[in-house]
Amino acid sequence: MIAIRRLRPDDDRTQFRSGNVELDRFFARYAGQNQFRHHIGSTYVAVEEAILGFATMAASEIFAGALPPAVRKQLPAYALPVLRLARLAVDERARGKGIAQLLLQAVFAQAHTMAAEIGCIGVVVDAKPEAVGFYLKLGFESLGVAEGELGDRPQPSPMFLKLGKIPREPR
Ligand SMILES: CC(C)(COP(=O)(O)OP(=O)(O)OC[C@H]1O[C@@H](n2cnc3c(N)ncnc32)[C@H](O)[C@@H]1OP(=O)(O)O)[C@@H](O)C(=O)NCCC(=O)NCCS
């Protein structure tokens, strides 16, 4: 059975292979120190003997002007608290089994906790072009591309899921 839990200092992070060397290097080298030493982000892992996936999140903010108009008009015009999904990856050998969805349930539960405790209007992610479809399926909406960012090289696409659309974990 796959367990979703917070990363532990003694977890072996060296065998994880997402097919993206930057994500694997982040996980192996930085996820631990970011969580345990610097307290700048927190990582959930999906574990079944080995680690099959991870999701890293951090408290963040979004300027009201960057939000979709329907959301923006209900809110004050300053920086607003959000939960940022900073990294998400599933091992290539474990794709298509719902592991990313399980990890996101944990992230979503954290967004509701943050909202209740200190404030949070939703979840933001800078989606890789090939993952935009994945986030759209979950109800995220694209926030558009800032001027000057369009070019030949595919850019990450900022996306937002407002709290009211985030399912609560089944109790
Ligand atoms: C994107 C990624 C995290 C998905 O992991 P996964 O565990 O295979 O995804 P799941 O099995 O939980 O899929 C959940 C749903 O999303 C769909 N899905 C998965 N990847 C998708 C994609 N790239 N585009 C569109 N839909 C996708 C699945 O078909 C499934 O749909 P269903 O519920 O209708 O069956 C994984 O492919 C990955 O690690 N990719 C490389 C790193 C990356 O792109 N990370 C995101 C960075 S922003």
The ligand as an SDF file (V2000), in Angstrom:
LIG
                    3D

 48 50  0  0  0  0  0  0  0  0999 V2000
    2.8750   15.0200  -14.0800 C   0  0  0  0  0  0  0  0  0  0  0  0
    3.1660   13.8330  -13.1290 C   0  0  0  0  0  0  0  0  0  0  0  0
    3.5160   14.3770  -11.7390 C   0  0  0  0  0  0  0  0  0  0  0  0
    1.8860   12.9530  -13.0590 C   0  0  0  0  0  0  0  0  0  0  0  0
    2.1320   11.8690  -12.1600 O   0  0  0  0  0  0  0  0  0  0  0  0
    1.2440   10.5410  -12.1500 P   0  0  0  0  0  0  0  0  0  0  0  0
    1.3840    9.8890  -10.7980 O   0  0  0  0  0  0  0  0  0  0  0  0
    1.5630    9.6970  -13.3220 O   0  0  0  0  0  0  0  0  0  0  0  0
   -0.2310   11.1250  -12.3090 O   0  0  0  0  0  0  0  0  0  0  0  0
   -1.5780   10.4200  -11.8210 P   0  0  0  0  0  0  0  0  0  0  0  0
   -1.5030    8.9400  -12.0860 O   0  0  0  0  0  0  0  0  0  0  0  0
   -1.9050   10.8480  -10.4160 O   0  0  0  0  0  0  0  0  0  0  0  0
   -2.6240   11.0860  -12.8290 O   0  0  0  0  0  0  0  0  0  0  0  0
   -3.7840   11.7200  -12.4080 C   0  0  0  0  0  0  0  0  0  0  0  0
   -4.6120   12.0790  -13.6460 C   0  0  0  0  0  0  0  0  0  0  0  0
   -3.9040   13.0280  -14.4520 O   0  0  0  0  0  0  0  0  0  0  0  0
   -3.7020   12.5230  -15.7740 C   0  0  0  0  0  0  0  0  0  0  0  0
   -2.3700   12.9460  -16.2170 N   0  0  0  0  0  0  0  0  0  0  0  0
   -1.1670   12.5360  -15.7550 C   0  0  0  0  0  0  0  0  0  0  0  0
   -0.1710   13.2090  -16.3770 N   0  0  0  0  0  0  0  0  0  0  0  0
   -0.7740   14.0560  -17.2470 C   0  0  0  0  0  0  0  0  0  0  0  0
   -0.2960   15.0240  -18.1720 C   0  0  0  0  0  0  0  0  0  0  0  0
    1.0260   15.2610  -18.3360 N   0  0  0  0  0  0  0  0  0  0  0  0
   -1.1980   15.7340  -18.8950 N   0  0  0  0  0  0  0  0  0  0  0  0
   -2.5360   15.5130  -18.7600 C   0  0  0  0  0  0  0  0  0  0  0  0
   -3.0580   14.6110  -17.8810 N   0  0  0  0  0  0  0  0  0  0  0  0
   -2.1800   13.8930  -17.1430 C   0  0  0  0  0  0  0  0  0  0  0  0
   -3.8170   11.0170  -15.6240 C   0  0  0  0  0  0  0  0  0  0  0  0
   -4.2340   10.4200  -16.8320 O   0  0  0  0  0  0  0  0  0  0  0  0
   -4.8900   10.8800  -14.5410 C   0  0  0  0  0  0  0  0  0  0  0  0
   -6.1650   11.0970  -15.1100 O   0  0  0  0  0  0  0  0  0  0  0  0
   -7.4510   10.2110  -14.6250 P   0  0  0  0  0  0  0  0  0  0  0  0
   -7.6490   10.5780  -13.1770 O   0  0  0  0  0  0  0  0  0  0  0  0
   -8.5440   10.6940  -15.5220 O   0  0  0  0  0  0  0  0  0  0  0  0
   -7.0500    8.8000  -14.8240 O   0  0  0  0  0  0  0  0  0  0  0  0
    4.3190   12.9430  -13.6700 C   0  0  0  0  0  0  0  0  0  0  0  0
    4.0640   12.6140  -15.0190 O   0  0  0  0  0  0  0  0  0  0  0  0
    5.7180   13.5640  -13.5800 C   0  0  0  0  0  0  0  0  0  0  0  0
    6.3930   13.4330  -12.5580 O   0  0  0  0  0  0  0  0  0  0  0  0
    6.1830   14.2380  -14.6630 N   0  0  0  0  0  0  0  0  0  0  0  0
    7.5230   14.8250  -14.7220 C   0  0  0  0  0  0  0  0  0  0  0  0
    7.6620   16.0080  -13.8010 C   0  0  0  0  0  0  0  0  0  0  0  0
    6.5770   17.0350  -14.0110 C   0  0  0  0  0  0  0  0  0  0  0  0
    6.1820   17.3840  -15.1110 O   0  0  0  0  0  0  0  0  0  0  0  0
    6.0730   17.5560  -12.8680 N   0  0  0  0  0  0  0  0  0  0  0  0
    5.0900   18.6240  -12.8280 C   0  0  0  0  0  0  0  0  0  0  0  0
    5.9000   19.8510  -12.7350 C   0  0  0  0  0  0  0  0  0  0  0  0
    4.9460   21.3110  -12.7870 S   0  0  0  0  0  0  0  0  0  0  0  0
  1  2  1  0
  2  3  1  0
  2  4  1  0
  2 36  1  0
  4  5  1  0
  5  6  1  0
  6  7  2  0
  6  8  1  0
  6  9  1  0
  9 10  1  0
 10 11  2  0
 10 12  1  0
 10 13  1  0
 13 14  1  0
 14 15  1  0
 15 16  1  0
 15 30  1  0
 16 17  1  0
 17 18  1  0
 17 28  1  0
 18 19  1  0
 18 27  1  0
 19 20  2  0
 20 21  1  0
 21 22  1  0
 21 27  2  0
 22 23  1  0
 22 24  2  0
 24 25  1  0
 25 26  2  0
 26 27  1  0
 28 29  1  0
 28 30  1  0
 30 31  1  0
 31 32  1  0
 32 33  2  0
 32 34  1  0
 32 35  1  0
 36 37  1  0
 36 38  1  0
 38 39  2  0
 38 40  1  0
 40 41  1  0
 41 42  1  0
 42 43  1  0
 43 44  2  0
 43 45  1  0
 45 46  1  0
 46 47  1  0
 47 48  1  0
M  END
$$$$
